[in-house]
Amino acid sequence: MRIPLSYSFRNLITRRMTTFLTASGMALVVFVYSSILMLSAGLERTLIETGSDDNVIVTRKAANSEVQSGVERQQVAIVESLPYIASGSNGLPLLAKELVVLISLAKRGSDKPANVVIRGIGSTSLFLRPQVRLIEGRMPRPGLAEIMAGASIAQRFKGGGIGETLRFGMRDWTVVGVFDAGATGFSSEIWGDAIQLMQAFRRPVYSSVTFRLRNADEFAIVKKKLDNDPRLTLDVRRETEYYRDQSEAMAKFLRILGLSLTVIFSLGAIIGAMITMYAAVANRVREIGTLRALGFQSISIMVAFLMEALLLGLIGGITGLFLASFMQFITISTMNWQTFSELAFSFTLTFEIIYKSVIFSLLMGFIGGVIPAIRASRLKIVDALRET
């Protein structure tokens, strides 16, 4: 004979307080676990979605980021001559020669300084990034000390709003536009005319060259051609791969931090579940004896108590996930360890995080309940019925 699942569920309802306290402890653990995973996923999503699979970015070999890179004009000319570059509606190649430098700006409200990316762009830069759209003002005019700021910069940094002025490169720059780049790293950048910025920062070389392939499948051919050219010392990567590399160090740190915190908290939750289930066994010895006398097998009793522990874990897991889902409304900023610049991103809840969190909560319930369940199944009928 098998004990129905409703038996385990009713027992949890009967012991409301202990069920609530144990499930709350598990919910806290799952909340921490899923929040850290969401933080890591949000960082990776922000950087990976910054790039496009159709775009190729060329930087100096061994440079970890555009900030550390330098591509000479002669090398740029060789890249421009490739026949694999797509053309725009005006017939010109979709290729952008860009400069990337860091400046320090003060945050609104706190005056705390943080590094911000300044990107010198060309006329085709926007065509290469369709996710970028102007939401206020206008584009900077070539040849003038004008810039446009990402929405995150305009909101969080002094001088980043439209009509305001920033001073860097020994010049005053007027913010004439604000752009939105969605959940990408471009929203944390300031854009201006590449030629003007190169003059202001006295940079004789570009930081990177980005172009769109006429056929995405030709990437291997392009990479081989540029890698084998003795005149070049360049790294050739798909844009998505480049930005994935940018997120690797920080995301790995967050995952390690999350795992450490989760292990510490989960030990407490497992011990709590184990104490709860041991108490349930101790308080229901006569009930267990009655079940055995009615013909229920030891294995059925063990499964029933184990199901209670799993239900506790499931309740805690679902509750923790529900609370963690509200973290998606929070946007935080941190330093990108690859570029040492400020990067704003949001928590991101994915299906992978959901099923990992649920499995983790069930695992906590199982570990916490398996020993008490075994003890309950091994109680002898006579001894159990003698308990008062």
C-alpha positions as a LaTeX table, in Angstrom:
\begin{tabular}{lrrr}
\hline
Residue & $x$ (\AA) & $y$ (\AA) & $z$ (\AA) \\
\hline
Met1 & 0.00 & 0.00 & 0.00 \\
Arg2 & 1.15 & 3.52 & $-0.84$ \\
Ile3 & 0.54 & 6.61 & 1.28 \\
Pro4 & $-1.08$ & 9.34 & $-0.87$ \\
Leu5 & 0.73 & 12.65 & $-1.49$ \\
Ser6 & $-2.15$ & 14.53 & 0.16 \\
Tyr7 & $-1.10$ & 12.95 & 3.48 \\
Ser8 & 2.28 & 14.69 & 3.35 \\
Phe9 & 0.71 & 17.95 & 2.25 \\
Arg10 & $-1.88$ & 17.91 & 5.06 \\
Asn11 & 0.84 & 17.28 & 7.64 \\
Leu12 & 2.70 & 20.39 & 6.48 \\
Ile13 & $-0.50$ & 22.45 & 6.77 \\
Thr14 & $-1.13$ & 21.08 & 10.27 \\
Arg15 & 2.35 & 22.19 & 11.40 \\
Arg16 & 1.99 & 25.71 & 10.00 \\
Met17 & 4.59 & 27.46 & 12.15 \\
Thr18 & 7.43 & 24.95 & 11.69 \\
Thr19 & 6.59 & 24.68 & 7.99 \\
Phe20 & 6.70 & 28.48 & 7.64 \\
Leu21 & 10.02 & 28.85 & 9.49 \\
Thr22 & 11.75 & 26.03 & 7.63 \\
Ala23 & 10.43 & 27.09 & 4.22 \\
Ser24 & 11.45 & 30.70 & 4.98 \\
Gly25 & 15.02 & 29.61 & 5.65 \\
Met26 & 15.13 & 27.72 & 2.36 \\
Ala27 & 13.52 & 30.66 & 0.56 \\
Leu28 & 16.28 & 32.94 & 1.84 \\
Val29 & 18.95 & 30.59 & 0.51 \\
Val30 & 17.25 & 30.29 & $-2.88$ \\
Phe31 & 16.81 & 34.08 & $-2.98$ \\
Val32 & 20.56 & 34.62 & $-2.47$ \\
Tyr33 & 21.46 & 31.82 & $-4.90$ \\
Ser34 & 19.15 & 32.97 & $-7.71$ \\
Ser35 & 19.97 & 36.68 & $-7.16$ \\
Ile36 & 23.69 & 36.05 & $-7.65$ \\
Leu37 & 22.98 & 34.01 & $-10.79$ \\
Met38 & 20.69 & 36.78 & $-12.04$ \\
Leu39 & 23.42 & 39.33 & $-11.41$ \\
Ser40 & 25.94 & 37.30 & $-13.39$ \\
Ala41 & 23.39 & 36.67 & $-16.19$ \\
Gly42 & 22.54 & 40.39 & $-16.31$ \\
Leu43 & 26.19 & 41.34 & $-16.70$ \\
Glu44 & 26.76 & 38.77 & $-19.44$ \\
Arg45 & 23.56 & 39.73 & $-21.25$ \\
Thr46 & 24.42 & 43.44 & $-21.17$ \\
Leu47 & 27.85 & 42.88 & $-22.68$ \\
Ile48 & 26.97 & 40.08 & $-25.11$ \\
Glu49 & 23.94 & 41.93 & $-26.48$ \\
Thr50 & 26.20 & 44.92 & $-27.03$ \\
Gly51 & 27.68 & 43.07 & $-29.99$ \\
Ser52 & 26.30 & 41.54 & $-33.18$ \\
Asp53 & 27.24 & 38.24 & $-34.84$ \\
Asp54 & 27.39 & 39.99 & $-38.21$ \\
Asn55 & 29.97 & 42.49 & $-36.99$ \\
Val56 & 33.73 & 41.91 & $-36.72$ \\
Ile57 & 35.90 & 43.94 & $-34.38$ \\
Val58 & 39.63 & 44.30 & $-34.98$ \\
Thr59 & 41.98 & 45.32 & $-32.15$ \\
Arg60 & 45.68 & 45.18 & $-31.44$ \\
Lys61 & 46.87 & 41.65 & $-30.73$ \\
Ala62 & 46.92 & 40.73 & $-27.04$ \\
Ala63 & 44.85 & 43.81 & $-26.12$ \\
Asn64 & 42.15 & 42.83 & $-23.62$ \\
Ser65 & 39.92 & 45.75 & $-24.56$ \\
Glu66 & 39.58 & 48.66 & $-26.95$ \\
Val67 & 40.95 & 50.97 & $-24.24$ \\
Gln68 & 44.30 & 49.13 & $-24.37$ \\
Ser69 & 44.30 & 48.74 & $-28.15$ \\
Gly70 & 45.90 & 50.77 & $-30.93$ \\
Val71 & 45.40 & 50.19 & $-34.64$ \\
Glu72 & 47.66 & 52.21 & $-36.95$ \\
Arg73 & 46.23 & 54.03 & $-39.97$ \\
Gln74 & 48.20 & 51.83 & $-42.38$ \\
Gln75 & 46.69 & 48.74 & $-40.79$ \\
Val76 & 43.23 & 50.31 & $-40.98$ \\
Ala77 & 43.71 & 50.84 & $-44.71$ \\
Ile78 & 44.53 & 47.14 & $-45.18$ \\
Val79 & 41.40 & 46.10 & $-43.29$ \\
Glu80 & 39.31 & 48.57 & $-45.33$ \\
Ser81 & 40.47 & 46.94 & $-48.56$ \\
Leu82 & 38.86 & 43.59 & $-47.69$ \\
Pro83 & 36.22 & 42.52 & $-50.24$ \\
Tyr84 & 34.12 & 40.82 & $-47.56$ \\
Ile85 & 32.76 & 44.03 & $-45.99$ \\
Ala86 & 29.08 & 44.79 & $-46.48$ \\
Ser87 & 28.01 & 48.07 & $-48.11$ \\
Gly88 & 25.36 & 50.49 & $-46.94$ \\
Ser89 & 22.52 & 52.01 & $-48.96$ \\
Asn90 & 24.89 & 54.79 & $-50.05$ \\
Gly91 & 27.35 & 52.26 & $-51.47$ \\
Leu92 & 30.00 & 52.95 & $-48.84$ \\
Pro93 & 31.45 & 50.08 & $-46.75$ \\
Leu94 & 29.86 & 49.55 & $-43.33$ \\
Leu95 & 33.11 & 50.06 & $-41.46$ \\
Ala96 & 33.80 & 52.32 & $-38.48$ \\
Lys97 & 37.22 & 53.47 & $-37.29$ \\
Glu98 & 36.77 & 54.29 & $-33.63$ \\
Leu99 & 38.67 & 55.70 & $-30.70$ \\
Val100 & 37.98 & 54.55 & $-27.12$ \\
Val101 & 39.41 & 56.37 & $-24.10$ \\
Leu102 & 38.51 & 56.69 & $-20.43$ \\
Ile103 & 37.73 & 59.87 & $-18.51$ \\
Ser104 & 36.67 & 60.41 & $-14.91$ \\
Leu105 & 33.28 & 61.98 & $-14.19$ \\
Ala106 & 31.51 & 62.81 & $-10.94$ \\
Lys107 & 28.25 & 61.03 & $-10.17$ \\
Arg108 & 25.11 & 63.01 & $-9.53$ \\
Gly109 & 24.24 & 63.32 & $-5.86$ \\
Ser110 & 27.44 & 61.85 & $-4.43$ \\
Asp111 & 30.21 & 63.60 & $-6.45$ \\
Lys112 & 31.97 & 60.23 & $-6.38$ \\
Pro113 & 34.25 & 59.91 & $-9.46$ \\
Ala114 & 34.03 & 56.95 & $-11.82$ \\
Asn115 & 35.61 & 56.06 & $-15.14$ \\
Val116 & 33.43 & 56.52 & $-18.22$ \\
Val117 & 34.07 & 55.36 & $-21.79$ \\
Ile118 & 34.38 & 58.05 & $-24.47$ \\
Arg119 & 33.91 & 56.56 & $-27.95$ \\
Gly120 & 34.96 & 58.43 & $-31.06$ \\
Ile121 & 32.62 & 57.35 & $-33.84$ \\
Gly122 & 32.32 & 57.75 & $-37.59$ \\
Ser123 & 29.40 & 58.24 & $-39.94$ \\
Thr124 & 28.70 & 54.49 & $-40.13$ \\
Ser125 & 28.90 & 53.70 & $-36.40$ \\
Leu126 & 25.14 & 53.96 & $-35.90$ \\
Phe127 & 24.41 & 51.74 & $-38.90$ \\
Leu128 & 26.56 & 49.03 & $-37.28$ \\
Arg129 & 24.57 & 49.29 & $-34.02$ \\
Pro130 & 20.84 & 49.25 & $-34.83$ \\
Gln131 & 20.05 & 48.87 & $-31.12$ \\
Val132 & 21.22 & 52.46 & $-30.57$ \\
Arg133 & 18.56 & 55.12 & $-31.10$ \\
Leu134 & 18.50 & 58.83 & $-30.40$ \\
Ile135 & 15.81 & 59.66 & $-27.81$ \\
Glu136 & 16.53 & 63.33 & $-27.20$ \\
Gly137 & 18.31 & 66.12 & $-29.05$ \\
Arg138 & 20.38 & 65.49 & $-32.17$ \\
Met139 & 23.55 & 63.79 & $-33.41$ \\
Pro140 & 26.92 & 65.53 & $-32.84$ \\
Arg141 & 28.12 & 67.42 & $-35.91$ \\
Pro142 & 31.52 & 66.38 & $-37.31$ \\
Gly143 & 34.25 & 68.95 & $-36.72$ \\
Leu144 & 32.58 & 70.44 & $-33.63$ \\
Ala145 & 33.11 & 69.91 & $-29.89$ \\
Glu146 & 29.78 & 68.14 & $-29.53$ \\
Ile147 & 28.95 & 64.81 & $-27.92$ \\
Met148 & 25.95 & 62.63 & $-27.14$ \\
Ala149 & 25.55 & 60.61 & $-23.97$ \\
Gly150 & 24.06 & 57.21 & $-23.29$ \\
Ala151 & 20.86 & 57.23 & $-21.23$ \\
Ser152 & 22.66 & 55.73 & $-18.23$ \\
Ile153 & 25.35 & 58.43 & $-18.36$ \\
Ala154 & 22.80 & 61.25 & $-18.68$ \\
Gln155 & 20.93 & 59.96 & $-15.66$ \\
Arg156 & 23.83 & 59.17 & $-13.33$ \\
Phe157 & 26.67 & 61.60 & $-14.10$ \\
Lys158 & 27.05 & 65.34 & $-13.73$ \\
Gly159 & 27.25 & 67.16 & $-17.03$ \\
Gly160 & 25.85 & 64.18 & $-18.94$ \\
Gly161 & 22.38 & 65.62 & $-19.58$ \\
Ile162 & 21.35 & 67.32 & $-22.80$ \\
Gly163 & 22.48 & 70.95 & $-22.94$ \\
Glu164 & 25.11 & 70.40 & $-20.23$ \\
Thr165 & 28.85 & 70.72 & $-20.71$ \\
Leu166 & 31.70 & 68.33 & $-19.93$ \\
Arg167 & 35.37 & 69.27 & $-19.88$ \\
Phe168 & 37.97 & 66.75 & $-20.98$ \\
Gly169 & 40.86 & 66.69 & $-23.43$ \\
Met170 & 41.50 & 70.36 & $-22.52$ \\
Arg171 & 38.24 & 71.35 & $-24.22$ \\
Asp172 & 34.61 & 71.97 & $-23.30$ \\
Trp173 & 32.16 & 69.58 & $-24.96$ \\
Thr174 & 28.45 & 70.22 & $-25.24$ \\
Val175 & 25.98 & 67.36 & $-24.87$ \\
Val176 & 23.61 & 67.80 & $-27.83$ \\
Gly177 & 21.88 & 64.41 & $-27.71$ \\
Val178 & 20.96 & 61.45 & $-25.52$ \\
Phe179 & 20.73 & 57.94 & $-26.94$ \\
Asp180 & 19.26 & 54.71 & $-25.67$ \\
Ala181 & 21.03 & 51.44 & $-26.43$ \\
Gly182 & 18.67 & 49.15 & $-24.52$ \\
Ala183 & 20.25 & 46.55 & $-22.23$ \\
Thr184 & 23.73 & 46.99 & $-23.74$ \\
Gly185 & 27.02 & 48.48 & $-22.62$ \\
Phe186 & 26.69 & 51.36 & $-25.10$ \\
Ser187 & 24.19 & 53.01 & $-22.74$ \\
Ser188 & 27.14 & 53.62 & $-20.38$ \\
Glu189 & 29.23 & 55.45 & $-23.01$ \\
Ile190 & 29.63 & 58.96 & $-24.43$ \\
Trp191 & 29.96 & 59.31 & $-28.21$ \\
Gly192 & 31.53 & 62.05 & $-30.30$ \\
Asp193 & 33.34 & 62.67 & $-33.59$ \\
Ala194 & 36.39 & 60.40 & $-33.78$ \\
Ile195 & 38.62 & 62.96 & $-35.54$ \\
Gln196 & 37.86 & 65.66 & $-32.97$ \\
Leu197 & 38.45 & 63.29 & $-30.06$ \\
Met198 & 41.75 & 62.02 & $-31.51$ \\
Gln199 & 42.97 & 65.60 & $-31.74$ \\
Ala200 & 41.78 & 66.43 & $-28.22$ \\
Phe201 & 43.47 & 63.40 & $-26.67$ \\
Arg202 & 46.50 & 63.57 & $-29.03$ \\
Arg203 & 45.97 & 60.02 & $-30.21$ \\
Pro204 & 47.58 & 59.23 & $-33.58$ \\
Val205 & 45.98 & 55.77 & $-33.87$ \\
Tyr206 & 42.50 & 54.31 & $-33.67$ \\
Ser207 & 41.48 & 51.93 & $-30.88$ \\
Ser208 & 39.53 & 49.51 & $-33.08$ \\
Val209 & 37.97 & 48.90 & $-36.45$ \\
Thr210 & 34.47 & 47.44 & $-36.61$ \\
Phe211 & 32.81 & 46.30 & $-39.82$ \\
Arg212 & 29.84 & 44.25 & $-40.94$ \\
Leu213 & 30.36 & 41.10 & $-42.98$ \\
Arg214 & 28.47 & 40.84 & $-46.24$ \\
Asn215 & 27.99 & 37.18 & $-45.28$ \\
Ala216 & 28.28 & 36.10 & $-41.64$ \\
Asp217 & 29.63 & 32.71 & $-42.74$ \\
Glu218 & 32.74 & 34.37 & $-44.20$ \\
Phe219 & 34.17 & 35.21 & $-40.79$ \\
Ala220 & 36.66 & 32.30 & $-40.83$ \\
Ile221 & 37.98 & 33.44 & $-44.22$ \\
Val222 & 38.38 & 37.04 & $-43.03$ \\
Lys223 & 40.10 & 35.98 & $-39.82$ \\
Lys224 & 42.53 & 33.69 & $-41.64$ \\
Lys225 & 43.36 & 36.39 & $-44.19$ \\
Leu226 & 44.10 & 39.04 & $-41.56$ \\
Asp227 & 45.93 & 36.63 & $-39.24$ \\
Asn228 & 48.24 & 35.52 & $-42.06$ \\
Asp229 & 49.06 & 39.05 & $-43.25$ \\
Pro230 & 52.67 & 39.77 & $-42.07$ \\
Arg231 & 51.96 & 43.53 & $-42.04$ \\
Leu232 & 49.32 & 43.14 & $-39.32$ \\
Thr233 & 49.49 & 42.40 & $-35.60$ \\
Leu234 & 45.75 & 42.33 & $-34.99$ \\
Asp235 & 43.16 & 40.28 & $-33.16$ \\
Val236 & 40.06 & 39.50 & $-35.22$ \\
Arg237 & 36.90 & 38.52 & $-33.36$ \\
Arg238 & 33.19 & 38.51 & $-33.86$ \\
Glu239 & 31.73 & 41.41 & $-31.90$ \\
Thr240 & 29.69 & 39.04 & $-29.71$ \\
Glu241 & 32.81 & 37.05 & $-28.85$ \\
Tyr242 & 34.71 & 40.23 & $-27.98$ \\
Tyr243 & 32.03 & 41.41 & $-25.53$ \\
Arg244 & 31.63 & 37.90 & $-24.10$ \\
Asp245 & 35.34 & 38.00 & $-23.24$ \\
Gln246 & 34.73 & 41.35 & $-21.57$ \\
Ser247 & 32.23 & 39.80 & $-19.16$ \\
Glu248 & 34.18 & 36.63 & $-18.38$ \\
Ala249 & 36.28 & 37.80 & $-15.40$ \\
Met250 & 33.51 & 39.67 & $-13.60$ \\
Ala251 & 30.88 & 36.98 & $-14.24$ \\
Lys252 & 33.27 & 34.29 & $-12.93$ \\
Phe253 & 33.89 & 36.30 & $-9.76$ \\
Leu254 & 30.15 & 36.73 & $-9.18$ \\
Arg255 & 29.51 & 33.01 & $-9.65$ \\
Ile256 & 32.27 & 32.09 & $-7.17$ \\
Leu257 & 30.96 & 34.65 & $-4.67$ \\
Gly258 & 27.42 & 33.34 & $-5.11$ \\
Leu259 & 28.52 & 29.72 & $-4.66$ \\
Ser260 & 30.40 & 30.57 & $-1.45$ \\
Leu261 & 27.45 & 32.44 & 0.07 \\
Thr262 & 25.02 & 29.75 & $-1.04$ \\
Val263 & 27.05 & 26.93 & 0.54 \\
Ile264 & 27.17 & 28.79 & 3.87 \\
Phe265 & 23.46 & 29.63 & 3.91 \\
Ser266 & 22.34 & 26.26 & 2.57 \\
Leu267 & 24.05 & 24.40 & 5.41 \\
Gly268 & 21.86 & 26.30 & 7.85 \\
Ala269 & 18.74 & 25.63 & 5.79 \\
Ile270 & 19.50 & 21.90 & 5.53 \\
Ile271 & 20.09 & 21.65 & 9.28 \\
Gly272 & 16.80 & 23.50 & 9.84 \\
Ala273 & 14.95 & 21.09 & 7.57 \\
Met274 & 16.55 & 18.13 & 9.30 \\
Ile275 & 15.55 & 19.41 & 12.76 \\
Thr276 & 12.01 & 20.01 & 11.53 \\
Met277 & 11.68 & 16.51 & 10.11 \\
Tyr278 & 13.24 & 14.88 & 13.19 \\
Ala279 & 10.70 & 16.75 & 15.33 \\
Ala280 & 7.92 & 15.53 & 13.03 \\
Val281 & 9.07 & 11.94 & 13.47 \\
Ala282 & 9.35 & 12.30 & 17.25 \\
Asn283 & 5.84 & 13.80 & 17.56 \\
Arg284 & 4.21 & 11.22 & 15.29 \\
Val285 & 5.62 & 7.93 & 16.58 \\
Arg286 & 2.16 & 6.49 & 17.38 \\
Glu287 & 0.88 & 7.68 & 14.01 \\
Ile288 & 3.74 & 5.86 & 12.29 \\
Gly289 & 2.95 & 2.73 & 14.31 \\
Thr290 & $-0.71$ & 2.95 & 13.27 \\
Leu291 & 0.28 & 3.26 & 9.61 \\
Arg292 & 2.46 & 0.17 & 9.91 \\
Ala293 & $-0.37$ & $-1.73$ & 11.67 \\
Leu294 & $-2.73$ & $-0.79$ & 8.83 \\
Gly295 & $-0.39$ & $-2.51$ & 6.41 \\
Phe296 & 1.70 & 0.32 & 5.00 \\
Gln297 & 5.24 & $-0.79$ & 4.21 \\
Ser298 & 8.38 & 0.81 & 5.67 \\
Ile299 & 9.33 & 2.12 & 2.23 \\
Ser300 & 5.95 & 3.88 & 1.91 \\
Ile301 & 6.44 & 5.64 & 5.25 \\
Met302 & 9.96 & 6.68 & 4.28 \\
Val303 & 8.70 & 8.06 & 0.96 \\
Ala304 & 5.88 & 9.94 & 2.72 \\
Phe305 & 8.27 & 11.70 & 5.10 \\
Leu306 & 10.71 & 12.35 & 2.27 \\
Met307 & 7.90 & 13.90 & 0.23 \\
Glu308 & 7.20 & 16.28 & 3.13 \\
Ala309 & 10.82 & 17.40 & 3.07 \\
Leu310 & 10.74 & 17.82 & $-0.73$ \\
Leu311 & 7.50 & 19.83 & $-0.49$ \\
Leu312 & 9.21 & 22.07 & 2.09 \\
Gly313 & 12.09 & 22.58 & $-0.32$ \\
Leu314 & 9.75 & 23.25 & $-3.24$ \\
Ile315 & 7.72 & 25.81 & $-1.26$ \\
Gly316 & 10.93 & 27.52 & $-0.17$ \\
Gly317 & 12.32 & 27.44 & $-3.72$ \\
Ile318 & 9.23 & 28.94 & $-5.34$ \\
Thr319 & 9.01 & 31.62 & $-2.65$ \\
Gly320 & 12.70 & 32.51 & $-3.02$ \\
Leu321 & 12.38 & 32.71 & $-6.80$ \\
Phe322 & 9.27 & 34.87 & $-6.53$ \\
Leu323 & 11.09 & 37.34 & $-4.29$ \\
Ala324 & 14.21 & 37.28 & $-6.47$ \\
Ser325 & 12.15 & 38.06 & $-9.58$ \\
Phe326 & 11.57 & 41.59 & $-8.25$ \\
Met327 & 15.32 & 42.21 & $-8.47$ \\
Gln328 & 14.82 & 42.60 & $-12.23$ \\
Phe329 & 13.48 & 46.09 & $-11.56$ \\
Ile330 & 16.82 & 47.15 & $-10.07$ \\
Thr331 & 19.65 & 48.58 & $-12.17$ \\
Ile332 & 23.10 & 48.65 & $-10.62$ \\
Ser333 & 26.45 & 49.92 & $-11.80$ \\
Thr334 & 29.89 & 48.47 & $-11.26$ \\
Met335 & 33.35 & 48.66 & $-12.76$ \\
Asn336 & 34.06 & 46.50 & $-15.78$ \\
Trp337 & 37.31 & 44.79 & $-14.85$ \\
Gln338 & 38.42 & 44.56 & $-18.48$ \\
Thr339 & 38.00 & 48.25 & $-19.34$ \\
Phe340 & 38.03 & 49.73 & $-15.80$ \\
Ser341 & 34.99 & 51.79 & $-16.74$ \\
Glu342 & 31.56 & 52.19 & $-15.17$ \\
Leu343 & 28.94 & 49.76 & $-16.50$ \\
Ala344 & 25.23 & 49.78 & $-15.67$ \\
Phe345 & 23.20 & 46.56 & $-15.93$ \\
Ser346 & 20.12 & 44.88 & $-14.49$ \\
Phe347 & 19.41 & 41.53 & $-12.83$ \\
Thr348 & 18.18 & 39.03 & $-15.42$ \\
Leu349 & 16.00 & 36.01 & $-14.64$ \\
Thr350 & 16.31 & 33.21 & $-17.17$ \\
Phe351 & 14.70 & 29.78 & $-17.53$ \\
Glu352 & 18.06 & 28.19 & $-16.70$ \\
Ile353 & 18.20 & 30.08 & $-13.39$ \\
Ile354 & 14.60 & 29.04 & $-12.59$ \\
Tyr355 & 15.16 & 25.31 & $-13.02$ \\
Lys356 & 18.57 & 25.42 & $-11.29$ \\
Ser357 & 17.03 & 27.18 & $-8.29$ \\
Val358 & 14.13 & 24.72 & $-8.09$ \\
Ile359 & 16.46 & 21.72 & $-8.32$ \\
Phe360 & 18.71 & 23.29 & $-5.68$ \\
Ser361 & 15.76 & 23.82 & $-3.30$ \\
Leu362 & 14.58 & 20.22 & $-3.80$ \\
Leu363 & 18.11 & 19.01 & $-3.13$ \\
Met364 & 18.18 & 20.93 & 0.17 \\
Gly365 & 14.85 & 19.36 & 1.13 \\
Phe366 & 16.03 & 15.89 & 0.17 \\
Ile367 & 19.30 & 16.12 & 2.13 \\
Gly368 & 17.49 & 17.58 & 5.13 \\
Gly369 & 14.75 & 14.95 & 5.10 \\
Val370 & 16.37 & 11.70 & 4.04 \\
Ile371 & 17.86 & 10.72 & 7.44 \\
Pro372 & 14.68 & 11.49 & 9.46 \\
Ala373 & 12.65 & 9.61 & 6.80 \\
Ile374 & 14.87 & 6.55 & 7.16 \\
Arg375 & 14.51 & 6.73 & 10.94 \\
Ala376 & 10.71 & 6.89 & 10.63 \\
Ser377 & 10.64 & 3.85 & 8.34 \\
Arg378 & 12.74 & 1.78 & 10.76 \\
Leu379 & 10.47 & 2.26 & 13.77 \\
Lys380 & 9.06 & $-1.08$ & 14.96 \\
Ile381 & 5.27 & $-1.41$ & 15.14 \\
Val382 & 5.18 & $-2.59$ & 18.77 \\
Asp383 & 7.56 & 0.11 & 20.02 \\
Ala384 & 5.71 & 2.83 & 18.11 \\
Leu385 & 2.27 & 1.84 & 19.43 \\
Arg386 & 3.58 & 1.73 & 23.02 \\
Glu387 & 4.60 & 5.45 & 22.83 \\
Thr388 & 2.31 & 7.73 & 24.79 \\
\hline
\end{tabular}
